[in-house]
Amino acid sequence: MDGPLVRVHGAAPFGVAVVHGGPGAGGEMAPVARALAARRGVLEPIQTATSIDGQIEELRAVLETRGAPPVTLIGFSWGAWLSALLAARHPALARKLILVGSGPFEERFAAQITATRRARLPADQAAEFDAILRSLQDPAATERAARVERLGALCERADAFDPLPDREADADRTPFRPDIFARVWDEAAALRRSGELLERVRQIRCPVVAIHGDHDPHPAAGVAGPLKPVVKAFRLVLLADCGHRPWRERRARNPFFQCLEREVLSDTG
């Protein structure tokens, strides 16, 4: 770790940044950063703020102090939203947005995610999944951090199509921060429900490419449908036989990295 907020991969200038999902789960995009760093400098910011505005400003500070703006932002899951919100607020910092496994930008597409995940789990794990969701509705519930972490593990299983073993994952990941998850995700979910999320991203001026797995429980239509009318240059790349994390999918890993290289090289040279 180079400082408390960012890891660096490759050599300066740092014209690319990978932005983690979660919120509160850092380090997962490290294999993507390492793969890209063979040909350019890549920043891997670690978000620690407990609000959306705090995370946007945290990311801004990293890009301005360590990066070579405008940069290409590669945001995964929650990091796709965070990257989009950063680009909307600070357009001079973003050359291109690459949204990997993004959550849907409108509430009407979100309802099916939980049902899809539940249907993909074995019966005992589906029952555990439902029990954890119910328990998290109770403010007095104990061991919330452990429950959230277990829920994440169940979601990860349901989200994958044909996952490769990831021996580096534990070493790459920073300790999960349930406090960040609870505060930031509650705020983000409310932003989507109100329609303000989509209103904010209308301010994006750079090209946007969404790379999405066809097996991802987050529906690709929930990304392409809302963004295409409001972003001037939007494209969707749909990967076959691919779940939520393309770089960890046996059949989609190579097409994912080939696509990513094309998109990054087209803007950074």
C-alpha positions, 0 to 999 in steps of 0.5 A: 500500500502506497499511503492510506488511500491508494495502491499504485501499479506500473509506472507514472503517468497514472492515466487509469484508475480502478474503482472498487465495489462494495461499498466497504470492500477494497482490493478486489480489482487488484488483478485487473490493475496488475494486468493493465499495468504492464502497459501503463500506470494504474491507480487503485484507490481504496475508499474509506469515507462513510458517505457518498460525497466523502467517497467522491471527494476521496477519489477526486483527491487521489486522481488530482494528487497521484493521477494524470487527469483526465483519466480512464476510470474502470469502476466495478459494481458500486465502484461503477456508480462512484466513478459515474458520480465523480465524472458528473461532479468533476468532468475535467477528471474523467476521459472515459468511464468503463462500468464493469458489472454496474448496478442498475441506475433505476429502481424498477430494474433492481427488484429482480436481483434478490430473486435471481440470486435466491433462485441460484442458491441451493435450498439450504443456502437460499433459506440462510440468504433469506434469514440474513436479509430478514435479520438485517432489517432489525436495528437491534440484531447482533453480529451485523458485521458477520451477517453482512460478510456472510451475505456477501459470500452467498451473493458472490456464489450466486453471481458467478457463472463458471468461476476460476479459483482465485488464490490471490483474492484474500491477499488482495482484499482489504478488511471488509468495512461493514460500517462503510457498507451500511452507511454508503449503501443506504444512501446510494439505494435512497439516491436510486429510489428517488431518481436522483442517481440518474439525474446526477449522471446526466452531467457526464460528458465523457464516453461511457462503456458498460461491460456486463456479463450475461449471467450477472444478476444485475440486469444489463438492461438496468444499465443500458436502458437508463444511461443510453438516453442521457449519456451522449456516447454510451455503448454496452458490451455484453459478455457471454457465459459471464457473471458479475466479476468477468476477470474471475470467469473461466470463459469470459476472462480473456474476452473481458481483458481483450475488451478492456485493453481495447477501450483503455488503449483507444484513449491512453495510447 
